[in-house]
Amino acid sequence: MSFDTLVANAGRLRILTALAVENRQEFVRLRKVTRLTDGNLSAHARRLKTAGLIDIEKAFREGKPVTTFELTQEGRQRLTEHVNALLQAVQMHPDHASLAPETQQRPDVIHHRDDWVD
C-alpha cells in the first residue's frame, strides 16, 4: 500500500476532490469551495498542472482574466488510487475483528512498554 504524497497534501487534496465533484471550475468558485487563499490555490494548482493532474486554462471574458481548472484523467486516476490506499489502511484485518478496539495493535507500529518514555 502506498500513498501518493503529491495528492496527500491537504490543499492539493481539496483541489482534486472539488474537481472530482465538479470537473471544471473557475478560480473564484474553486477558491470558495476549497477555502484556500489566492496564493495557496495558485501554488498548489501549478504543482498539480506540472504533474499532469489538472489542466489550467486562462482566457479573457469582457476584458477580465478568467482562469479555469479541470481535472485530467490522470488526476482522477491518481486521486482514486490514493483514496483506495486510504480505505485499505482503515479496513480491519479479519484476525483482529474479535478483539476489542482498545486491545488491537497495528502490526506496522513498534509497541513499547508503558514505563518506557523517550
C-alpha positions, 0 to 999 in steps of 0.5 A, spaced: 500 500 500 502 506 498 500 513 498 501 518 493 504 524 497 503 529 491 495 528 492 496 527 500 497 534 501 491 537 504 490 543 499 492 539 493 487 534 496 481 539 496 483 541 489 482 534 486 476 532 490 472 539 488 474 537 481 472 530 482 465 533 484 465 538 479 470 537 473 471 544 471 471 550 475 473 557 475 478 560 480 473 564 484 468 558 485 474 553 486 477 558 491 470 558 495 469 551 495 476 549 497 477 555 502 484 556 500 487 563 499 489 566 492 496 564 493 495 557 496 490 555 490 495 558 485 501 554 488 498 548 489 494 548 482 501 549 478 504 543 482 498 539 480 498 542 472 506 540 472 504 533 474 499 532 469 493 532 474 489 538 472 489 542 466 489 550 467 486 554 462 486 562 462 482 566 457 479 573 457 471 574 458 469 582 457 476 584 458 477 580 465 482 574 466 478 568 467 482 562 469 479 555 469 481 548 472 479 541 470 481 535 472 485 530 467 484 523 467 490 522 470 488 526 476 482 522 477 486 516 476 491 518 481 486 521 486 482 514 486 488 510 487 490 514 493 483 514 496 483 506 495 490 506 499 486 510 504 480 505 505 485 499 505 489 502 511 482 503 515 479 496 513 480 491 519 484 485 518 479 479 519 484 476 525 483 482 529 475 483 528 474 479 535 478 483 539 476 489 542 478 496 539 482 498 545 486 491 545 488 491 537 495 493 535 497 495 528 502 490 526 506 496 522 507 500 529 513 498 534 509 497 541 513 499 547 512 498 554 508 503 558 514 505 563 518 506 557 518 514 555 523 517 550 
